[in-house]
């Protein structure tokens, strides 16, 4: 570890992993509910499980990004973090607020939670992914602002690199677009329209900048390729991301009461969205091929390459499947959307967190060359378990989606099956989905185990 | 080195990244052009009627402007590529003037386009008026943004060329900018007959 303040990243990484375990557990519980509807009922109904599952995902990714930033920025800026104390304080505030919110979701009926936290004063609750009480949202803003302030001050006072500038741009974008979480128009079409300003412009805009910067950092460290070479790729990817991603928001404005031109803008712009992800694959594999050093932490590079490939599959390929308006007319909100959502979030964002954790945690634990070979072998097993598990889960959901479209969407109103009837008809596929979900969870447990693998000491 | 041997010119010229951008842009505009053609087939009369509201003269002048500006850029690149040690300063100054001329033409294109847009907006035409105007405004506004970026690029190229920032052996940046401007020109050359002329 070059700078002692990088140590503040450690609790962020650990907490992100704990939240990921929680997210998967709640996901599995939902998987069971798809098969046995009264599982955990009335204690935790499906809507609460879903809310916890998705909110945990967002919070764990924010923790992951924060940890990654606090590890990366001192090295990029060649100086200590502006305020390690602020970073530690932010961690505890965010963790406490996050835990309190999740407990609130689990133990207090949502309507009661809304009433007791004076949501009517400034109503922001009740929207998918943004269910957090207004007061929690204000907390998120404060935490994110302190995080950005700390990072910006470090960058301003130190060396400015392409990676740090792009990362900061992504973070400012993240903060800016979250402000739309506080704007809830009365008109339902307008409500949805601005809701996507947070959801889409986070995951298909600003977060991609963060992803690109984090990926580039790990690639520089593990391949030793010239910064100049990496910077050029990064600019190209970012340019493509912004061009396709910003106008690509239009693919969420199909058939929701917005003007018809969005069908064209959304279809064409988002058809280009896989391109930056494909460039990321070329980027990662090109860097690995032209590497000038062989880093002992091989698994970090494996995660980096995996992020590019699975991100492209999940966000690029599975996104493209249903991004054209005439196709989306039938697929909207089916399990095909869920398939895309799962693999893209895992491939692009959860895996980049794993990449950073796999690179940084050994260093933070006093192993600058990475974990020992035994531990890396266990981690590689966990990598494949999680990747295969997620791809299997995605394929199962894709099959479920196609069946759902065939039974529920394609036939005319007289012959179409109802939602619940369709769900019952595809329950076998949900069983397969659940099995792959279990595999992902076992993969995560294997990943946890890799932290505790004892290496055999060399005999003198 | 014997006289009949010359150093192989790097191919393709310019930075490799610009070629990826070129292909992506051609693909994106190509999809819009195909969408236009497809929609026009469905409602030919409405497309033809709406087309009459466009100012073909301005469109034609703009075509000449962009083709001329592309020619000026070719002259600038040629000047730098053919420079010698003795005339490098003079070559850079002449090349920078070609670039400045191309940039000024780009600005005139933008101004003419703005008058066209304001004229249409005054008539209450928007993206939602009909499918023809949706395509017309999408294509031309998207192209307008590209020309605007191109003008900024040309300004930077002019500035650097004037400061003798490019030489016969090191002009990749200049070639990269030139390729972008030719792309902008090429897109207009397809867009103009497709949207303004073909009936």
Contacts between the chains, C-beta under 8 A, distances in Angstrom:
chain1	res1	chain2	res2	distance
A	232	B	15	7.6
A	232	B	17	6.1
A	233	B	17	7.9
A	235	B	17	7.7
A	236	B	17	4.7
A	236	B	20	6.5
A	236	B	21	7.5
A	239	B	21	7.4
A	240	B	24	6.7
A	259	B	127	6.7
A	259	B	128	5.0
A	260	B	128	7.2
A	260	B	134	7.6
A	261	B	127	4.7
A	261	B	128	6.7
A	261	B	134	4.7
A	261	B	138	7.0
A	264	B	32	7.7
A	264	B	35	6.1
A	264	B	134	6.8
A	264	B	135	7.7
A	264	B	138	6.8
A	265	B	138	6.8
A	268	B	28	6.3
A	268	B	31	4.8
A	268	B	32	6.0
A	268	B	35	7.1
A	269	B	28	7.7
A	271	B	31	6.6
A	272	B	24	6.3
A	272	B	27	7.1
A	272	B	28	5.7
A	275	B	24	5.8
A	279	B	20	7.3
